[in-house]
Amino acid sequence: MTYKTVINLIITCMLFTASSFMFGCMETNPSDPDAEVINATDLSDANAHDLPPVTGDPAFTWDPDDPALEWGPCPEFMPDSCELAVIQGDPAEPNADVLFKMAPNTTVDEHWHTSTERMVLLSGEMVVDYEDQEPVTLEPGTYAYGPAGLPHETHCGDEGDCILFIAFEEPVDAISVEEQEAPGSDEEAFTMTTDEAQFADCPPFMPETCGLAVIQGNPEEHDADVFFKLTPDTKVPMHWHTSAERMVLTSGQMRVNYQGQAPVILDPFTYAYGPPELPHDTVCMDQNEDCVLFIAFEEPVDAHDIRGGNLPNR
């Protein structure tokens, strides 16, 4: 077990138990008899799309096979068959999301990025070789963390196109080491699967069988990553987050009802963007398989139950 894994496990235990100050003290207790019930209705059972619309950006999804996706060329030093699609944000600004596609049996030569990369492989089999580390093989659903400034080479195997979801923190770039020497990094790249993740309790208002695993970063600070797990046929009541959620479903089938919008259905490897402070409920529709959602947060990790009048400042 690595030092990073130990630290993340400690943080997970501190923050996601029922006594956690972050999730234990900030949440409205749904069993509190003094809690106010909005419009005399338990909104955890309401259809979010029947509620009044809210201002701000809408939630949306992208399927990696959607013909409406606009794929463009990769940087010149990469193979001609390589493609890039911006699915959220402005790539010239912080916090944009992209899909990166490589054809089978192609290689991107050694390069580096100004930004950290927080990634999930959506299809194919990809080998990533970071400087001074053993190469790692990514299967669909594998999470990977790539530190800023650390040079690496990427190869797509023969299992079909490799499609990689990447959440950037800084503007999107890719710089060949032949053009500019990499600054390097004090951090190590690493990967994690849902089978390797250490799940702890969710906030108290969520189902007891729900699980939450911190896989990168400190959830009290910016830019942490988590796996969120719901058991089959369970529901999370209406809630909201301070942060935007940049998500990929890695297993199961999930329905998310955002306030003022039609419900969205997530199948495995669907991308979803949830704006900050937008109330929503979540259902694992799968009858046989856990729903596991990768979430890249921008702000500290939280979840606010709206029952009792705990509404965002919109």
C-alpha positions in Angstrom: 0.0 0.0 0.0 1.5 3.4 -1.0 1.9 6.4 1.2 -0.8 8.2 -0.9 -3.2 5.4 -0.4 -2.7 5.4 3.4 -3.3 9.2 3.5 -6.4 9.0 1.4 -7.8 6.2 3.6 -7.2 8.3 6.7 -8.9 11.3 5.1 -11.8 9.1 4.0 -12.4 7.8 7.5 -12.2 11.3 8.9 -14.6 12.9 6.5 -17.3 10.3 5.7 -18.2 8.7 8.9 -21.5 9.7 10.5 -19.6 11.9 13.0 -17.8 13.7 10.3 -17.8 17.5 10.7 -18.1 17.9 6.9 -20.9 15.5 6.2 -22.3 14.8 9.7 -22.7 18.4 10.9 -23.6 20.2 7.7 -26.5 17.9 6.7 -30.2 18.3 7.8 -31.2 15.2 9.7 -34.4 13.9 7.9 -35.6 12.4 11.1 -35.5 15.7 13.0 -39.2 16.4 14.0 -38.5 20.1 14.0 -37.2 20.1 10.4 -39.4 22.2 8.2 -41.0 20.4 5.3 -41.1 22.5 2.1 -44.6 23.0 0.7 -45.8 20.3 3.1 -44.2 17.7 0.7 -41.2 15.4 1.3 -39.2 16.5 -1.7 -37.1 13.4 -1.6 -40.1 11.7 -3.3 -40.9 14.5 -5.7 -40.0 14.5 -9.4 -37.3 17.1 -9.7 -38.4 18.0 -13.3 -41.8 19.0 -11.9 -40.2 21.6 -9.6 -39.7 25.2 -10.7 -36.8 25.8 -13.1 -33.6 27.3 -11.7 -31.3 29.9 -13.1 -27.7 29.1 -14.1 -26.2 26.4 -16.3 -28.2 23.3 -17.0 -27.0 19.8 -16.3 -26.1 17.7 -19.4 -24.7 14.4 -20.5 -22.5 13.1 -23.4 -22.2 9.5 -24.7 -18.8 8.9 -26.2 -20.5 7.3 -29.3 -22.9 10.2 -29.8 -22.7 11.3 -33.5 -23.2 14.9 -32.4 -19.8 15.0 -30.7 -17.5 17.3 -32.5 -14.1 15.6 -32.8 -11.1 17.7 -33.8 -7.4 17.0 -34.4 -4.9 16.4 -31.7 -1.6 18.4 -31.5 0.7 17.8 -34.5 3.2 15.6 -32.8 0.5 13.0 -32.1 -0.7 10.4 -34.7 -3.0 11.7 -37.4 -5.7 9.3 -36.3 -5.8 10.8 -32.8 -8.9 13.0 -32.0 -10.0 15.3 -29.3 -13.5 16.5 -28.3 -14.2 19.2 -25.7 -17.4 18.1 -23.8 -17.5 20.8 -21.1 -15.9 24.2 -20.6 -13.5 26.3 -22.5 -10.2 24.6 -23.2 -8.4 27.9 -22.9 -9.7 28.3 -19.3 -9.4 26.2 -16.2 -11.7 23.2 -15.5 -12.5 22.0 -19.0 -13.4 18.3 -19.8 -12.3 16.5 -22.9 -12.5 13.1 -24.6 -9.2 11.9 -26.1 -9.4 9.1 -28.7 -6.6 7.0 -30.1 -6.9 4.3 -32.8 -5.8 0.8 -32.0 -2.0 0.1 -32.1 -1.0 3.7 -32.1 1.4 5.6 -29.8 1.7 9.1 -28.6 5.3 9.9 -28.0 6.6 11.4 -24.8 4.9 14.6 -23.8 3.7 16.6 -20.8 0.9 18.9 -19.7 0.8 22.1 -17.8 -2.3 20.8 -16.0 -2.9 17.8 -13.8 -5.0 15.1 -15.6 -7.8 13.3 -13.7 -8.9 10.5 -16.0 -11.1 7.5 -16.6 -10.7 5.1 -19.6 -14.0 4.6 -21.4 -13.1 2.1 -24.0 -10.1 0.1 -25.3 -6.9 -0.8 -23.5 -4.3 1.8 -22.9 -0.8 1.6 -21.6 0.7 4.8 -20.0 4.4 5.0 -19.3 5.3 7.8 -16.9 9.0 8.8 -16.5 10.8 6.8 -13.8 7.7 4.7 -13.1 6.6 1.3 -14.2 4.1 1.4 -17.1 0.4 1.0 -16.2 -2.4 -0.6 -18.2 -5.8 1.0 -18.1 -9.0 -1.0 -18.7 -12.4 0.6 -19.1 -13.5 2.1 -15.8 -9.9 2.5 -14.5 -9.1 5.9 -12.9 -5.7 7.4 -13.6 -4.0 10.5 -12.1 -1.3 12.3 -14.1 0.6 15.0 -12.3 1.3 18.3 -14.2 4.7 18.5 -15.8 5.5 14.7 -15.6 6.5 13.4 -19.1 4.8 10.2 -20.3 4.1 8.1 -23.4 0.7 6.6 -24.2 -0.1 3.5 -26.3 -3.5 2.1 -27.4 -3.6 -1.6 -27.7 -5.6 -3.8 -30.2 -8.9 -3.9 -28.2 -10.5 -1.1 -30.4 -10.4 2.6 -30.1 -9.1 4.0 -26.8 -11.3 6.7 -25.5 -10.1 8.6 -22.4 -12.1 11.1 -20.3 -9.8 13.8 -18.9 -10.8 16.5 -16.4 -8.2 19.3 -16.6 -7.6 21.8 -13.9 -5.6 24.3 -16.0 -6.1 25.2 -19.7 -5.8 22.2 -22.0 -2.4 21.6 -23.6 0.1 18.9 -24.6 3.8 19.6 -25.2 6.2 17.3 -26.9 9.5 16.8 -24.9 11.3 17.3 -28.2 9.8 20.8 -28.4 10.3 21.7 -24.7 11.8 19.9 -21.8 9.4 18.8 -19.1 9.6 20.5 -15.7 8.9 17.2 -13.9 6.9 16.7 -10.8 7.3 15.8 -7.1 4.1 13.8 -7.4 3.7 10.2 -8.8 1.1 9.1 -11.3 -1.2 6.3 -10.1 -4.3 4.3 -11.1 -7.2 2.9 -9.2 -10.1 0.6 -10.0 -13.4 0.5 -8.1 -12.3 -3.0 -6.7 -9.3 -1.4 -5.2 -11.1 1.7 -3.7 -11.8 1.8 0.0 -15.5 2.8 0.4 -16.7 4.5 3.6 -20.2 5.7 4.7 -22.0 8.4 2.7 -23.7 11.4 4.4 -26.4 10.3 6.9 -29.4 11.3 4.7 -28.3 8.9 2.0 -29.1 5.1 2.0 -27.1 3.1 4.5 -25.8 0.9 1.7 -24.3 3.9 -0.2 -20.5 4.1 -0.3 -18.0 6.9 -0.9 -14.3 6.5 -1.6 -11.8 9.4 -1.9 -9.3 8.4 -4.6 -7.3 11.6 -5.1 -6.8 14.8 -3.2 -8.1 16.2 0.1 -12.0 16.5 0.1 -11.7 19.5 2.4 -9.8 21.4 -0.4 -10.2 22.0 -4.1 -9.9 19.3 -6.9 -10.6 16.0 -5.1 -11.8 12.9 -6.9 -14.2 10.3 -5.5 -16.0 7.1 -6.4 -19.7 7.2 -5.3 -21.5 3.8 -5.1 -25.2 3.1 -4.9 -26.6 -0.4 -4.5 -29.2 -1.7 -6.9 -32.7 -0.1 -6.7 -31.8 2.6 -4.1 -32.3 6.3 -4.2 -30.5 9.4 -2.8 -33.0 12.2 -1.8 -33.0 15.7 -3.3 -29.7 17.4 -2.5 -27.2 19.8 -3.9 -23.4 20.5 -3.9 -21.3 23.6 -3.5 -19.1 22.3 -6.4 -19.8 21.4 -9.9 -19.7 17.7 -10.5 -17.8 16.3 -13.6 -18.8 12.7 -13.7 -18.5 9.3 -15.5 -20.7 6.3 -14.7 -18.4 3.2 -14.6 -21.1 0.6 -13.8 -24.8 0.1 -13.5 -27.6 2.4 -14.8 -28.4 5.6 -13.1 -31.2 8.1 -13.4 -30.6 11.7 -12.2 -33.4 14.2 -11.8 -32.2 17.8 -11.9 -34.6 20.5 -10.7 -36.5 22.0 -13.6 -35.1 19.5 -16.2 -36.2 16.2 -17.7 -34.5 13.2 -16.0 -31.3 12.0 -17.5 -30.3 8.3 -17.8 -26.7 7.4 -17.4 -25.4 4.1 -18.9 -21.9 2.9 -18.3 -19.2 5.4 -19.5 -21.7 8.2 -20.0 -20.3 11.6 -19.0 -22.5 13.9 -17.0 -22.0 17.5 -15.8 -23.9 18.7 -12.7 -23.7 22.5 -12.1 -23.0 23.7 -8.6 -26.0 24.3 -6.3 -28.5 22.6 -8.6 -30.8 20.3 -6.6 -31.2 16.8 -7.8 -32.0 13.2 -6.7 -30.3 10.1 -7.9 -31.6 6.5 -8.4 -29.6 3.4 -9.2 -32.0 1.8 -11.7 -29.9 -1.4 -12.1 -31.5 -4.4 -10.4 -28.4 -6.5 -10.4 -25.3 -4.3 -10.3 -24.0 -1.5 -8.2 -24.0 1.9 -9.8 -20.6 3.4 -9.4 -20.0 7.1 -10.4 -16.6 8.8 -10.7 -16.9 12.4 -9.7 -14.2 15.1 -10.2 -15.0 18.0 -7.8 -13.7 21.6 -8.2 -14.6 22.9 -4.7 -14.5 21.0 -1.4 -16.7 17.9 -1.3 -20.1 18.3 0.3 -23.7 17.3 -0.1 -26.7 19.2 1.3 -30.1 17.5 2.0 -32.7 20.1 0.9 -35.3 18.8 3.4 -35.8 21.3 6.2 -35.4 24.3 3.9 -31.6 23.8 3.3 -31.8 25.3 -0.2 -28.9 26.8 -2.2 -28.6 30.6 -2.6 -30.1 30.9 -6.0 
